[in-house]
Amino acid sequence: MIHAPRPAGAVYVNSAMPTYAKPTLLQRLHVADTDGMVKIVNGPHQVVSPVKRQCGPAVYAKPGVQTKQVFFAVEACTPTPRVPRSALAARPDWDVKTMEKMERDPRETRGVRKSTVVPRHDSSDFVSAHYHISRELGKGSFGTVTLVIDKETGMERVCKTVSLVGMDEKGVEEMRKEISLLATLDHPQVVKLFEWAEDVQKKEMVLILEYLPGGDGLGLLRRSLQQNAPLAEALVARLMQQVLVSLQYCHSQGVLHRDIKNENFMLTASEDGELPDCKVIDFGLAVRREQQLKEICGTPGYIAPEIITGAGDFTPKADIWSVGVCALELLTGVKPFGAPEEFGGDMHGCFRMIAGFRRLEDLHPRLSSSSAWALRSAEAKDFCRLLLTSDFRARPDAAVALGHPWLQRYKAAPGALSTDMLQSLAAYATLPPLTWCCLYIIAARQGTPDLEKFGKAFVAIDTDGDGIISRDDLAHAVRRWDSTVAVDDVVKVADLDHTGGLSFTQFVAAGLYARFAKDGSTDNIMRISFESLDTDRDGLVRVDEIRRLFRERDTPFLNTLPQDRSFGLSDWISCLQSARRPSGSGLPELGGVLEDFGVQFRSAGSVEQ
């Protein structure tokens, strides 16, 4: 065995990794040696706080390669200068002391959370009113999945209709829980929920989700088996890397999926010879880890051994086991632990196989039937062996698994900050405050046709995978453009829910402004934000319906709207036009903002790694 010398509590990473500030919090990690390579088997866990914690990603370190220590370091955003009292007092109906308090510490306000922005309807009739029905994509015992097209935007969506007739109360609660989690989770690798309804009269629930045209992972495997063409390792590794990125985010939010399997990740379309990407779906069994979880749940062949034997609680490590099963299935075309159908419909046949599993070689009798398995690389087999560690205490978490050389070799190229995105970031902090919420509502409720590009850029910038772009993350990403983007200001004003950084939807909102202002006009922001607020699309909105979508400090602007009746687009435009900066210059034109900032573009390449 080869051991690299290390002080207690150190984490080994490649020497190419960036150096971090003096530690303010240190977490001891346990390191084990396997196959001549030092592996971190109990990686760093995100510490939840209003202020972003930045930590170095855990990766593998080969013996003989110089390593360095990485610690958790607390980084706080530099505060933006306080708004002058005269500027606050110049705005109508402002309680100056209250507003000054909000400016000093936005966390004293409730903020705007994504879960409050996702529209809920009382009737499922909104589907036929707002969407054209295209075709049926699938059907199950309790519902259907249909492709629909938005009548206003022309964008394709998925309509999932679930009948509650005959469903027990536990099933209904699981549906409500799934909707609640989807409305809260905010990451490019998690399927996006746009709106939903619980129709009491029709006894059904309806979800409008983003459309992923590549089908699910099981369909991908079946097509390869039908064509007698095993899936390429590059594709399997890419998909597993993205599933782990999704789980790293979910686990950092305290969410356990509990039903990871190949049917539960969906693929994007392959374009120009590019491999597809994937997103995790179906959070019906997911829970927040707020207490010990002992129950056996999930799909029989994918459940971790500690859950079946009762040796441990359901933890993030159980989800990681399921990823290992998925990887092995995609690489071989064989279900490693079978399916109930192989045992006469008895799931305990699967359970016995899983409970008796000790090492990958135990599966040789089943895997020998796969000609593809013999051709797989040693790295691919080592990845499966690592994730299928029977002792959950030695099994890696998502952050450590993502450092495996096999995933590093085949992971997708990092996303790019486009010129539009950077121009928008340069202008964003100078916009009138009400515009920040308007762009956020547009991003959350309508999205953008190139959402995948935003997603790839977000994942590239979010170096620690917790689903939040910190001030340092963003500063590092814009550095290559020699831009004087006011990073501190952007993070402060875009962080509408006060988490200390930018969520995915907040990042999209901050990157949308340039496309609306290219012609020097902001009419589109006014119009589209009103359409996004008008959830029933009758051309009218009431103030009490939208107050929770804006910050407390936006109250003076909202008070300029009619309070005792519904208002239309003209009233809304008047409100936005009154939302001026202290100088009274109103909504800025993009060109002037860029000239003020002195942005110089050296290139429009990828985000610097």
C-alpha positions in Angstrom: 0.0 0.0 0.0 1.1 3.6 -0.7 0.3 6.3 1.8 1.0 10.0 1.2 2.1 11.8 4.3 -0.6 14.0 5.7 -1.3 16.0 8.8 -4.4 15.2 10.7 -7.6 16.6 9.2 -6.1 17.4 5.8 -7.9 16.7 2.6 -5.8 15.6 -0.4 -6.4 17.3 -3.7 -4.4 17.8 -6.9 -1.7 20.5 -6.8 -3.5 22.2 -9.7 -6.4 23.1 -7.4 -6.6 26.8 -6.3 -5.4 27.8 -2.8 -8.0 28.9 -0.3 -7.9 31.4 2.5 -6.9 30.8 6.1 -9.4 28.3 7.5 -12.0 29.4 10.0 -13.7 26.0 10.2 -12.0 22.6 9.9 -13.6 19.3 9.5 -11.7 16.1 10.0 -12.0 13.7 7.0 -11.2 10.0 7.0 -9.0 8.7 4.1 -8.6 5.1 3.0 -6.2 3.5 0.5 -7.6 1.4 -2.3 -5.9 0.1 -5.4 -2.8 2.2 -5.0 -4.8 5.4 -4.9 -5.6 7.6 -1.9 -9.4 8.0 -1.9 -11.5 10.3 0.3 -14.3 8.1 1.6 -16.1 10.6 3.8 -16.1 13.9 2.0 -16.9 17.4 3.0 -20.4 18.3 3.8 -21.9 21.7 3.2 -22.6 23.8 6.2 -25.9 25.7 5.8 -25.7 29.4 6.7 -27.1 32.7 5.5 -23.5 33.4 4.4 -21.9 31.3 1.7 -19.3 28.8 2.9 -16.7 28.1 0.2 -14.8 24.9 0.2 -12.5 23.1 -2.2 -14.0 20.1 -4.1 -12.9 16.7 -2.9 -11.0 14.8 -5.6 -8.7 11.8 -6.0 -4.9 12.2 -5.4 -2.5 9.9 -7.0 0.5 8.7 -4.9 3.7 10.7 -5.6 1.7 13.8 -6.8 2.2 16.9 -4.7 -0.9 17.6 -2.6 -2.1 20.5 -0.5 -4.5 20.9 2.4 -7.9 22.3 1.7 -10.1 23.6 4.5 -13.6 25.1 4.8 -13.2 28.9 4.6 -15.9 31.4 5.4 -16.2 34.2 2.8 -18.7 37.0 3.2 -19.7 39.4 0.4 -18.4 42.9 0.7 -21.4 45.1 1.5 -22.7 47.6 -1.0 -22.5 51.3 0.1 -25.7 52.3 1.8 -28.2 54.2 -0.2 -28.2 57.9 0.8 -31.0 59.0 3.1 -32.0 61.7 0.7 -32.5 59.2 -2.0 -34.8 57.1 0.2 -36.8 60.1 1.3 -37.3 61.3 -2.3 -39.4 58.3 -3.0 -43.1 58.5 -2.3 -44.8 56.8 0.7 -41.5 55.5 2.1 -41.0 55.0 5.9 -37.4 56.2 5.9 -36.3 54.4 9.1 -37.8 51.1 8.0 -36.3 51.3 4.5 -32.9 52.3 5.9 -33.0 49.2 8.1 -33.9 47.0 5.0 -31.0 48.5 3.1 -28.5 47.8 5.9 -29.5 44.1 6.2 -31.8 42.6 3.6 -32.1 39.4 5.7 -34.3 41.3 8.0 -37.0 41.1 5.3 -38.7 38.0 4.1 -37.3 38.1 0.6 -38.7 36.3 -2.4 -38.5 32.6 -2.6 -38.9 30.4 -5.6 -41.6 28.3 -4.0 -43.8 31.3 -3.8 -43.3 32.3 -7.4 -44.5 28.9 -8.9 -48.2 29.5 -9.7 -50.9 27.2 -8.2 -54.3 26.9 -9.8 -57.5 25.6 -8.2 -58.8 24.0 -11.4 -57.0 21.9 -14.0 -59.0 23.8 -16.7 -56.1 26.1 -17.0 -54.3 23.5 -19.2 -56.8 23.6 -22.1 -57.0 27.4 -21.7 -53.3 28.0 -21.8 -51.9 25.2 -23.8 -52.4 23.3 -27.1 -52.5 19.5 -26.6 -49.9 18.0 -28.8 -49.6 14.2 -28.1 -49.5 11.6 -25.4 -46.1 10.7 -24.1 -47.0 8.0 -21.6 -49.7 6.5 -19.5 -49.8 4.8 -16.1 -52.2 3.3 -13.7 -52.9 6.7 -12.1 -52.4 9.2 -14.9 -51.0 10.4 -18.2 -48.1 12.4 -19.5 -48.8 14.7 -22.4 -46.7 17.1 -24.6 -48.3 20.5 -24.6 -47.4 23.8 -26.3 -47.9 27.2 -24.6 -50.3 29.3 -26.6 -48.5 32.5 -25.9 -44.8 31.6 -26.0 -44.9 28.5 -28.3 -42.6 26.7 -25.9 -43.1 22.9 -25.4 -43.9 21.7 -21.9 -44.9 18.4 -20.3 -48.3 18.1 -18.6 -48.4 15.3 -16.0 -52.0 14.6 -14.9 -52.5 12.3 -11.9 -55.9 11.0 -10.9 -56.6 10.9 -7.2 -59.5 8.5 -7.6 -58.7 5.3 -5.7 -55.4 6.7 -4.4 -55.0 6.4 -0.6 -54.2 9.4 1.5 -50.5 8.4 1.7 -50.3 8.6 -2.1 -52.0 11.9 -2.2 -49.6 13.3 0.4 -46.6 12.0 -1.6 -47.9 13.9 -4.6 -48.2 17.1 -2.6 -44.8 16.6 -1.1 -43.3 16.1 -4.6 -44.9 19.3 -5.8 -43.6 21.2 -2.8 -40.1 19.9 -3.3 -40.1 20.7 -7.1 -41.3 24.2 -6.4 -38.4 24.7 -3.9 -35.5 22.9 -5.6 -33.7 25.1 -8.1 -30.9 23.5 -10.1 -30.1 22.9 -13.8 -29.9 19.1 -13.2 -33.4 18.9 -11.5 -36.5 19.0 -13.7 -38.2 22.4 -13.6 -41.8 22.9 -12.4 -43.6 25.8 -14.1 -47.1 25.7 -12.6 -49.5 23.2 -11.1 -53.1 22.6 -9.9 -54.9 20.5 -7.4 -58.5 20.1 -8.7 -60.7 19.0 -5.8 -63.8 18.6 -8.0 -62.1 16.5 -10.7 -60.0 14.7 -8.1 -56.8 15.2 -10.0 -53.4 17.0 -9.8 -51.7 18.6 -12.8 -48.1 19.6 -13.1 -46.6 21.6 -16.0 -42.9 20.6 -16.3 -40.1 21.3 -18.7 -39.9 19.1 -21.7 -36.9 16.8 -22.1 -37.2 15.1 -25.5 -34.5 12.5 -25.1 -36.6 10.1 -23.1 -35.5 8.4 -19.9 -32.4 6.4 -19.0 -34.2 3.0 -19.2 -35.4 3.8 -22.7 -31.9 4.7 -23.7 -30.7 1.3 -22.5 -33.5 -0.6 -24.2 -32.8 1.0 -27.5 -29.1 0.0 -27.2 -30.0 -3.6 -26.4 -32.5 -3.8 -29.3 -29.7 -2.5 -31.7 -27.2 -4.8 -30.0 -25.0 -1.8 -29.5 -23.7 -1.3 -25.9 -23.8 2.2 -24.6 -20.5 4.1 -24.9 -18.6 4.6 -21.7 -18.4 8.3 -22.5 -22.1 8.6 -22.5 -22.7 6.5 -19.3 -20.0 8.4 -17.4 -21.4 11.8 -18.5 -24.9 10.8 -17.3 -23.7 9.5 -14.0 -21.6 12.6 -13.4 -24.7 14.8 -14.0 -26.9 12.6 -11.7 -24.3 13.0 -9.0 -24.2 16.7 -9.5 -28.0 16.8 -9.0 -27.7 14.6 -5.9 -24.8 16.7 -4.5 -27.2 19.7 -4.7 -30.2 17.9 -3.3 -28.2 16.5 -0.4 -26.7 20.0 0.4 -30.4 21.1 0.7 -31.2 18.2 3.1 -33.2 16.4 0.5 -33.0 12.6 -0.1 -34.4 11.3 -3.4 -34.9 7.7 -2.3 -35.8 6.4 -5.7 -32.8 6.8 -8.0 -33.1 4.5 -11.0 -32.6 4.8 -14.7 -36.3 5.6 -15.3 -35.9 8.6 -13.1 -33.6 10.7 -15.1 -34.6 12.3 -18.4 -32.4 13.2 -21.3 -32.1 16.4 -23.4 -32.0 16.2 -27.2 -28.7 15.4 -28.9 -27.7 18.2 -31.2 -24.8 18.5 -33.6 -23.3 15.2 -32.5 -23.2 16.2 -28.9 -24.0 13.7 -26.2 -27.3 14.4 -24.3 -27.4 15.7 -20.8 -29.8 14.5 -18.1 -32.0 15.8 -15.3 -33.4 13.9 -12.3 -37.2 13.6 -12.0 -39.8 11.9 -9.8 -39.4 13.2 -6.3 -42.5 11.3 -5.1 -40.6 9.4 -2.4 -38.1 12.2 -1.6 -38.0 13.6 1.9 -36.2 16.2 3.8 -33.7 14.6 6.2 -35.2 16.0 9.4 -35.3 12.8 11.4 -34.1 9.2 11.4 -35.5 7.3 8.4 -35.8 3.6 8.8 -38.5 2.6 6.4 -37.8 0.5 3.3 -38.8 2.5 0.2 -37.8 2.8 -3.4 -37.5 0.3 -6.3 -36.5 -3.2 -5.0 -33.3 -3.7 -7.1 -31.9 -0.3 -6.3 -32.3 -0.1 -2.5 -29.1 0.1 -0.4 -28.2 -2.9 1.8 -28.2 -0.9 5.0 -31.9 -0.1 4.4 -32.8 -3.7 3.8 -30.9 -5.1 6.8 -31.7 -2.3 9.1 -28.0 -1.6 9.7 -28.4 2.1 9.1 -30.8 4.9 8.4 -31.6 6.3 5.0 -28.8 8.8 4.4 -27.3 10.4 1.3 -25.1 7.3 1.0 -28.2 5.2 0.1 -28.8 7.4 -3.0 -25.2 7.0 -4.0 -25.6 3.2 -3.9 -28.5 3.5 -6.3 -26.3 5.5 -8.7 -23.8 2.6 -8.6 -26.6 0.2 -9.5 -27.7 2.5 -12.4 -24.1 2.8 -13.7 -23.6 -1.0 -13.6 -27.0 -1.6 -15.4 -26.1 0.9 -18.2 -22.7 -0.6 -18.7 -23.9 -4.2 -18.8 -27.5 -4.2 -19.8 -28.2 -6.4 -16.8 -30.1 -5.5 -13.6 -27.4 -6.4 -11.0 -29.8 -7.4 -8.3 -32.6 -8.5 -10.5 -36.2 -7.5 -10.5 -39.2 -8.9 -8.6 -40.4 -10.5 -11.8 -37.4 -12.8 -11.8 -38.6 -14.1 -8.4 -42.2 -14.7 -9.2 -43.1 -11.2 -8.3 -41.5 -11.4 -4.8 -39.3 -8.4 -4.1 -37.6 -10.3 -1.3 -35.6 -12.1 -3.9 -34.0 -8.8 -4.8 -33.6 -8.0 -1.1 -31.8 -11.3 -0.4 -29.3 -10.7 -3.2 -28.6 -7.1 -2.0 -28.3 -8.2 1.7 -25.8 -10.9 0.8 -23.7 -8.7 -1.4 -20.1 -8.0 -0.2 -18.1 -7.0 -3.3 -18.5 -6.5 -7.0 -17.0 -9.9 -7.8 -20.1 -11.5 -6.1 -22.1 -10.4 -9.2 -19.9 -12.2 -11.6 -22.5 -15.0 -12.3 -25.0 -12.4 -13.4 -22.6 -10.1 -15.2 -20.9 -12.9 -17.2 -24.0 -13.0 -19.4 -23.1 -9.5 -20.6 -20.5 -9.4 -23.4 -20.2 -5.6 -22.8 -19.0 -6.0 -19.3 -15.8 -7.8 -20.3 -14.9 -4.9 -22.6 -15.4 -2.2 -20.0 -12.4 -0.2 -18.8 -10.8 -0.8 -15.4 -11.8 2.8 -14.4 -15.5 2.1 -15.2 -15.4 -1.1 -13.1 -13.6 0.7 -10.3 -16.3 3.4 -10.3 -19.0 0.8 -9.8 -17.0 -1.0 -7.2 -16.6 2.3 -5.2 -20.2 3.3 -5.3 -21.4 -0.3 -4.5 -19.4 -0.4 -1.2 -21.6 -2.5 1.0 -20.5 -0.7 4.2 -22.3 2.6 4.0 -19.8 4.2 6.3 -17.0 3.6 3.8 -19.2 4.5 0.7 -18.4 8.0 -0.8 -20.7 10.9 -0.8 -21.6 12.7 -4.1 -18.7 15.2 -3.8 -16.1 12.5 -3.5 -17.7 10.3 -6.2 -17.6 13.2 -8.6 -13.8 13.2 -8.3 -13.4 9.7 -9.7 -11.0 9.7 -12.7 -13.6 7.9 -14.9 -16.1 10.8 -14.5 -13.4 13.4 -14.8 -12.2 11.9 -18.1 -15.7 12.0 -19.7 -17.5 14.9 -18.0 -19.1 17.5 -20.3 -17.1 20.5 -21.3 -17.7 23.4 -18.9 -20.4 25.9 -19.9 -19.7 29.4 -21.2 -20.7 32.8 -20.0 -22.1 34.3 -23.3 -21.7 37.9 -24.2 -25.4 38.5 -23.5 -25.0 37.0 -20.0 -22.0 39.1 -19.2 -23.6 42.3 -20.5 -26.7 41.6 -18.4 -24.6 41.1 -15.3 -22.8 44.4 -16.0 -26.2 46.2 -16.2 -28.2 44.3 -13.6 -27.2 46.0 -10.4 -27.9 49.5 -11.9 -31.6 48.6 -12.7 -34.5 50.0 -10.7 -35.2 47.6 -7.8 -38.6 46.6 -9.1 -37.0 45.3 -12.3 -35.0 42.7 -10.4 -38.2 41.0 -9.2 -39.7 41.4 -12.7 -36.8 39.5 -14.3 -36.9 36.9 -11.6 -40.6 36.2 -12.2 -40.1 36.0 -15.9 -37.2 33.5 -15.4 -39.2 31.4 -12.9 -42.6 31.3 -14.8 -41.6 31.5 -18.5 -38.0 30.5 -18.5 -36.0 31.0 -21.7 -35.5 28.9 -24.9 -31.8 28.6 -24.2 -32.2 27.5 -20.6 -29.7 24.7 -21.1 -26.9 27.2 -21.9 -27.7 29.0 -18.7 -27.6 25.7 -16.8 -24.2 24.7 -18.2 -22.8 28.1 -17.3 -24.3 27.9 -13.8 -22.9 24.4 -13.1 -19.4 25.5 -14.3 -19.4 28.6 -12.0 -20.8 26.8 -8.9 -17.5 25.1 -8.1 -18.6 23.4 -4.8 -21.9 22.1 -6.2 -24.3 23.4 -3.6 -26.5 25.2 -6.1 -25.5 28.7 -5.0 -23.1 30.9 -6.9 -21.0 32.8 -4.3 -19.4 36.2 -4.7 -16.0 34.5 -5.3 -17.5 32.0 -7.8 -18.9 34.9 -9.8 -15.8 37.0 -9.6 -13.7 34.1 -10.8 -16.0 33.5 -13.7 -16.0 37.1 -15.1 -12.3 37.7 -14.5 -11.2 36.6 -18.0 -13.1 39.4 -19.6 -11.3 42.2 -17.8 -14.8 43.4 -16.8 -15.5 45.9 -14.1 -18.8 44.1 -13.3 -19.7 45.1 -9.8 -19.8 41.5 -8.5 -20.6 42.5 -4.9 -23.5 44.6 -6.0 -24.8 41.9 -8.4 -24.8 39.2 -5.7 -26.4 41.5 -3.2 -29.3 42.6 -5.4 -29.9 39.3 -7.2 -29.9 37.3 -4.0 -33.7 37.9 -3.5 -34.1 35.1 -0.9 -31.0 36.1 1.2 -29.0 32.9 0.9 -25.7 34.7 0.5 -25.4 33.9 -3.2 -27.3 33.3 -6.5 -29.6 30.4 -7.1 -30.1 29.0 -10.6 -33.3 31.1 -11.3 -31.7 34.2 -9.8 -28.7 33.7 -12.1 -31.0 33.3 -15.1 -32.8 36.5 -14.2 -29.6 38.4 -13.9 -28.5 37.1 -17.3 -31.8 38.0 -19.2 -31.7 41.8 -19.2 -29.5 42.2 -22.3 -31.9 40.4 -24.6 -34.7 42.7 -23.6 -32.7 45.9 -23.9 -30.8 45.3 -27.1 -33.0 47.8 -29.0 -32.7 50.4 -26.2 -36.3 49.6 -25.1 -37.6 48.0 -22.0 -41.2 47.5 -23.3 -40.7 43.8 -23.4 -39.8 43.6 -19.7 -42.9 45.5 -18.8 -45.2 43.4 -21.1 -43.7 40.0 -20.3 -43.5 40.5 -16.6 -47.2 41.5 -16.6 -48.0 38.3 -18.6 -46.1 36.3 -16.1 -48.0 37.8 -13.2 -51.4 37.2 -15.0 -51.5 33.5 -14.2 -55.1 33.1 -15.4 -54.4 35.1 -18.6 -57.5 37.2 -18.4 -55.6 40.5 -18.8 -56.2 41.5 -15.1 -54.2 41.2 -11.9 -54.9 42.2 -8.3 -52.2 43.7 -6.0 -53.0 41.2 -3.2 -52.2 38.4 -5.6 -48.6 39.6 -6.3 -47.3 41.2 -3.1 -45.6 38.1 -2.0 -43.7 38.0 -5.3 -41.9 41.2 -4.4 -39.8 42.4 -1.5 -41.2 44.5 1.3 -39.1 47.4 0.1 -41.0 47.3 -3.2 -44.2 48.2 -1.3 -44.1 51.9 -2.3 -44.1 51.0 -5.9 -46.9 48.5 -5.6 -48.9 51.1 -3.7 -49.1 53.2 -6.9 -51.2 50.4 -8.4 -55.0 50.3 -7.9 -55.6 48.8 -4.5 -59.4 48.2 -4.7 -59.7 46.7 -8.1 -57.9 44.6 -10.7 -55.4 46.4 -12.9 -54.3 45.9 -16.5 -51.2 46.3 -18.5 -51.4 50.1 -18.8 -51.6 50.4 -15.0 -48.6 48.1 -14.6 -46.5 50.1 -17.1 -47.3 53.3 -15.2 -46.1 51.6 -12.0 -42.8 50.5 -13.6 -42.2 53.9 -15.2 -42.4 55.4 -11.7 -39.8 53.0 -10.4 -36.9 55.2 -10.9 -33.4 55.4 -9.6 -32.4 58.2 -7.2 -31.2 60.2 -10.2 -34.6 59.9 -11.8 -33.2 58.4 -15.0 -35.5 55.4 -15.1 -34.6 52.2 -16.8 -31.1 52.4 -18.2 -30.3 51.6 -21.8 -27.9 48.7 -22.2 -25.3 50.6 -24.2 -24.9 53.4 -21.7 -24.5 51.0 -18.9 -21.8 49.1 -20.7 -20.0 52.3 -21.5 -20.2 53.4 -17.9 -18.7 50.1 -16.7 -16.0 50.1 -19.4 -16.5 46.4 -20.2 -13.9 45.1 -22.6 -14.4 41.6 -24.1 -11.2 39.7 -24.9 -13.1 36.6 -25.8 -16.4 34.8 -25.5 -14.9 31.5 -24.5 -15.7 29.1 -21.7 -15.9 29.9 -18.1 -12.4 29.8 -16.6 -11.8 26.7 -14.5 
